[in-house]
Amino acid sequence: MQENDPLMIAEEWMKAGRNVAIATVIETWGSAPRPVGSHLVIDADGNFEGSVSGGCVEGAVVAEAADVIASGEPRMLEFGVADETAWRVGLSCGGRIKVYVERLG
């Protein structure tokens, strides 16, 4: 694993006593910026490492992760946009992605 691997970072953050959630791309359709299996790790303070998409999608995932950390309830998020609005939210060609967010520990 690489030094900046989100899974390694999640483990380090947990060892340091931080509450952590991980977001994983589980499905993509059409053009998606990140492949299935991509991870974003988020702590309760909104710090994050890794990437599941970019653009506004990443911000929305970080916000949802705060709720997942607080509640302990995992969430399935789905993002999709029409081609004409795709660039504004970071999905370059009208793709759709499904992201699973769960609390670790």
N, C-alpha and C positions, 0 to 999 in steps of 0.2 A: 504494500500500500504506500501511496505517496505521503509525504509529510503533511500536506494540506488536505488530506482525504477527510471529507465531512464525517465519516464514521469514526475515525481516529479522534477528531476534534470533539465529537459528541462524548466519547469515552473520557477524554481529558476534562471536559467541562463537568461531567457527572462526578468524577473523582474529586473535583474542586468544590463539590456541593451545590452546583447550579442545577436548577430544574430545566430539563431539555426536552424538546420535541424534534422529531425528524419527519421531513416531508419527502416522499418518494414518488417519482413519475412512474405510474403503473400502466398507462396506456396513452398512445398518441394516434391521431388521425391527421392525414394530410401533412402539411409542413409544420414541424414543431422544432423550436430552437435547441432543445435538449432531448437526448434519447431516453427510452424506457430504462429505469434503474438509476437515473440521476437523483442525487440527494441534496437537500438543503437542511442544515441543522440550525435550530433556533433556540435561544434561551429565554427565560422569563422576562429579561430586560429588553428583548427585541434585538439582541445581537445575533448575527447569522453568518454562516459560512457555507459555501457551495452554491449550487444553482439548480433550479427546476425549470426556469424559462427565461427570466429577465423581464424588463419592463414593469408594467403595473401588476402583472400576474405575481411576480415575486413579492411585492409589497402586500398584496392581498393574502398570500400564503403566510407571510410573517404575522399578519394581524390575526388570521384564523388560528395559527399555532399558539398565540397567547391564550386564546380561549381553551384550546386543547390542553395546554399545560395546567391551566386553572381548574378545569373540570375533570380531566383524566379521560374524557370521552373522545375516541378517535373520530376523525371526519374524512369523508371522501369529497374532494373538491373537483369541479369540472369547469374548465375555461374554454370557450370557443367564441370566435368572432367572425363576422363577415369580412370579406377581403378588404373592403374600403375602410374599415376601422382597425384592421389587424395591426398596422404599424404602430398605432398609438398605444396599444397595450403590450407590444412586444412579441406578438405572434406574426411572423413576417409574411406568411402567405395564406392567412385564413385558416390555419390549423386549429386543432382542438387538443387539449391535454387533460388527463385525469390524474389527480395528485392525492395520495393517501397521507394523512397527517396523524401521527400518534405520539403520545408522551412516552419517554423512555424512563426506565427505572421504577 
